[in-house]
Amino acid sequence: MKLNSKNFKGLVAGSLLLVSFLFASRAGISGQSFQAAPDFQINDLEGKTHTLKDYRGKILLINFWATWCPPCRAEIPDFIEVYSAEKDKGLAILGISVDDLPASELLNFVRRFKINYPVALATSEIINQFQPGEFIPTTIFIDKNGRIRHKHVGLLDKKTLLTYLNQLRSEN
């Protein structure tokens, strides 16, 4: 089969799906890197612009995911629940979809799954800025001071999410 852009994207998507399954049960990667988060700018599906500055003083989770990724879909209910309980206590979540589909289709997915935090389609700029890596889901934790504190690769369950969150809250 000739490898064109569409075939290449399908091959990459299939490979990511396989690797996501393999890594779904593994523990996340927690680094001791305290580098400043990139000063990003991205528009969500509702048209609102999000920047790093908007989240100063909050703990921000940036979750790179896709609609076709089973581990990504599995963590959405926990993100929804934790965000509902913690958004007024300084937690923010920004979902960055790496899907190759129109924004209207992604918005339909977001509404169907009742995702209650902002979601945006990935841009090459935000991928280059955050370097989430080859595997999804990948969640990057940014502390209240705008520093990247953890990078969790693979399925992020509620218990682990709350562990990271409580750790960051206790430090600030």
C-alpha positions in Angstrom: 0.0 0.0 0.0 1.3 3.4 -0.9 2.0 5.5 2.2 0.2 8.8 1.7 -0.8 11.3 4.4 -4.1 9.6 5.1 -2.5 6.1 5.3 0.3 7.5 7.5 -2.1 9.0 9.9 -4.0 5.7 10.1 -0.8 3.9 10.7 0.2 6.3 13.5 -3.2 6.2 15.1 -3.2 2.4 15.1 0.3 2.3 16.6 -0.7 4.8 19.3 -3.8 2.7 20.1 -1.7 -0.5 20.5 0.9 1.2 22.6 -1.8 2.9 24.7 -3.2 -0.6 25.5 0.2 -1.8 26.5 0.9 1.1 28.8 -2.6 1.6 30.2 -1.9 -0.3 33.4 1.6 1.0 34.0 2.3 3.6 36.6 2.8 7.2 35.5 6.1 8.9 35.1 6.8 11.5 37.7 9.7 13.7 37.1 11.5 16.1 39.4 11.6 18.7 36.7 10.5 22.0 37.9 10.9 23.8 34.5 8.6 26.7 33.7 5.6 25.6 31.6 5.5 27.1 28.1 3.4 30.2 27.7 0.8 28.7 25.5 -2.3 30.1 23.8 -5.1 27.8 22.5 -8.8 28.2 21.7 -11.2 25.7 23.1 -14.2 24.3 21.3 -16.4 27.1 22.6 -14.1 29.7 21.2 -12.5 30.8 24.5 -8.8 31.5 24.4 -6.7 29.8 27.1 -3.2 30.9 28.2 -0.8 29.8 30.9 -1.3 33.2 32.6 -5.1 32.4 32.9 -4.2 29.6 35.3 -1.7 31.4 37.6 -2.5 30.4 41.2 -4.3 27.2 40.1 -3.1 23.6 39.6 -3.5 22.9 35.9 -3.8 19.4 34.3 -3.2 19.4 30.6 -4.5 16.1 29.2 -3.5 15.0 25.7 -6.0 12.4 24.5 -8.1 11.2 21.6 -11.7 10.1 21.1 -10.6 6.8 19.6 -8.2 5.9 22.5 -9.8 3.4 25.0 -7.5 4.4 27.9 -8.3 8.1 27.2 -12.0 7.4 27.2 -11.7 5.4 30.4 -10.2 8.3 32.4 -12.8 10.9 31.3 -15.4 10.0 34.0 -12.7 10.4 36.7 -11.6 13.7 35.3 -15.2 14.9 35.2 -15.8 13.8 38.8 -12.6 15.3 40.2 -13.0 18.5 38.3 -16.6 18.9 39.6 -15.4 18.4 43.2 -12.1 20.4 42.9 -12.6 23.3 40.4 -13.6 25.7 43.2 -10.6 24.6 45.2 -8.0 25.7 42.6 -8.0 22.8 40.1 -8.2 23.4 36.3 -8.2 20.8 33.6 -7.6 21.5 29.9 -8.2 18.6 27.5 -6.1 18.7 24.3 -7.5 16.3 21.7 -5.0 15.0 19.2 -7.9 13.7 17.0 -7.8 14.4 13.3 -11.5 15.4 13.0 -13.5 18.6 12.6 -14.1 20.6 15.7 -17.9 20.1 15.4 -17.4 16.3 15.7 -15.2 16.7 18.7 -17.7 19.1 20.3 -20.5 16.4 19.7 -18.3 13.9 21.6 -17.6 16.3 24.4 -21.3 17.0 24.8 -22.2 13.3 24.6 -19.8 12.4 27.3 -20.7 15.5 29.3 -17.1 16.7 29.7 -17.3 19.6 32.0 -13.8 21.1 31.5 -12.5 23.0 28.5 -11.4 20.9 25.5 -9.4 22.1 22.5 -8.1 20.5 19.3 -4.3 20.1 19.4 -2.2 22.5 17.4 1.3 21.9 16.2 2.4 24.8 18.4 1.0 23.2 21.7 2.5 19.8 20.8 5.8 21.4 20.2 5.6 23.5 23.4 4.6 20.6 25.7 6.2 17.6 23.9 3.7 15.1 25.3 5.6 12.3 23.6 4.4 9.4 21.5 1.8 7.9 23.8 -1.6 9.0 24.9 -3.2 9.7 27.2 -0.5 11.9 28.7 -1.3 14.3 31.4 1.0 17.2 32.4 0.6 18.7 35.9 1.5 22.4 36.3 1.7 23.8 39.8 0.3 27.1 41.0 3.5 28.9 40.0 3.4 27.8 36.4 6.0 25.0 36.7 5.7 21.6 35.2 5.8 19.1 38.1 4.7 15.8 36.7 4.1 14.0 33.4 1.9 11.0 33.7 1.9 8.7 30.6 -0.9 6.2 30.3 -4.3 5.8 32.0 -4.6 8.2 35.0 -7.0 6.7 37.5 -8.8 8.8 40.1 -6.6 7.6 43.0 -3.4 8.6 41.2 -4.8 11.9 40.0 -5.8 12.8 43.6 -2.4 11.7 44.9 -0.6 14.1 42.5 -3.1 16.9 43.2 -2.8 16.5 47.0 1.0 16.5 46.7 1.0 19.7 44.8 -1.5 21.3 47.2 0.7 20.4 50.2 3.8 22.0 48.6 2.2 25.4 48.0 
